Amino acid sequence: MSDPSIAFRVSADADAPTGREPQLGGALRQKAVWVDEAVCIGCRYCAHVASNTFVVEPTWGRSRALRQDGDSGDRIQEAIDTCPVDCIHWVPYERLPELEAQLEQQEILPLGVPSPARLKRTLPRAAPSPSPAP
């Protein structure tokens, strides 16, 4: 039985390589799963199939890969195959920072919320009041 207090005696350096990084040939996948949120329609199919990998982001209503190691590769591929708009892709792990930066530059409106142009729509005018008789 291991001593749980060892976790408090060992310093953890978050930036230190562990040797398990995909670039270093570690145990993790060489490819990562990526959701193109600009194309996603928020159908939730992927989150139902691979719920440990995908989550529907509550503010924007679009799917996002929450964990790269949440489900098996076959389960993730099944989720990719169920996507009706083909917005989920396997990409090289090294491209994730670049893709995340591109996503930050895109203007994405929340699904189910009218666009700002529609918010300015004027309501139909009420029927004019009859003029008082002279």
N, C-alpha and C positions, 0 to 999 in steps of 0.2 A: 504494500500500500504506500502510495507516495504522500509526502507531506505537503498539504496545500499552502502552508506558510511560505514555501519557497518562492511563490509568485511575488511576494512582497520584498524578498531579498535580492531578486535579480532585476537589474535595470533594463528597461525596454527602450531601445532606440528605434523609433518608428521609421526612420529614414535608412536604417542599415539594411542592406540586402540580406535576404534569408536563404537564397539559393533555390527557392521554389518558384521564382518568377518565371513566366513563360519564355522570356528572352534568354534566360539562362538554362533552359531545358528542364525546368522543374516539373512537378507533378500536375500543375494546372494546365488547362487547355492552351494550345498555341493560338487559338482563335477566340474572339470574344463575340458576344451577341450584342447587336446594336439596334435600337428602335429609332427610325427616322420620325421624330415626333411631328414634323411638319406635314407628313403624309398620313399619320395615324388618324383614324376616325373614332377611336375610343370604343370599339365594339366589345372589348374585354375578353375576347376568345383566348388570347394568349395567356392572360392572367388566370383563366379557368383551367387551362391545360397544364401550365407550368407555374403554379402559384408561388413557388419558392424562388422563381427567377424574375417574374414580371409583376409589376404593380401598376394600377391605374392611378396616376398622380391626381389628387383631388382638386387642385386649383385649375389645371388646364384640361383635365378629363382625357388625357392621352396616356398610352402605355409607356412604361420605362423599364429598362432592365435594372432591377434592384441588386441582384447578386449574380455574378458570373458562374458560381459553383452551386447554385441553388437546386438545380435539377440535373438529371442525366442528359447527356448529349442527345439521346433519342427523344426524350420528353421535350427538350427545347426545339428540336427539329420538327416535332409534331405541332408545337405551338406556331412555329414559323409557317408550316404548311397550312394551318387553319386561317391565317391572316388573309382577309378578303382584299386588302389593298397592297399586299406585298411590301410592308414597311419595315419588316424585321429581317436583319441580315447577319451573317457571320462575317466578321471583319478581322484583320490581323490585330492582335492585342495592342501593338504599338500605335495603332491609329486612333485609339479611344480618345486621347487628349485632343487631337486635331478635330475629331468629329464633335466633341463636346464644345470646343471653341466655336465651331461653325454654328452649332445649335444656339449658342448664346447670341450670335449676331442676327438670327432670324427673328422676325416678328411673328409670333404665334398667338392667336387669340384663343381664349377658352372655348371649348366646344359647348354648344347649347346656350351660348350667350350672344345676344344680337351684336353685330358689329357697331362701332361708334357711329357710322353713317345712319344706321337704322335707329339708333337711339335719338337722333335729331328729327325723326319723322314727325310731321305735324298730324294731329288728329283731325278727322273730318270736322268741318265747321258746323256749328249748330244752325238750325234753320233760323233765318232772320225773324225778329219779333215783328208782328204786324204793326204798321204805323198807326198812331192814334188818329181817329177820324177828325176832320176839321170842323 
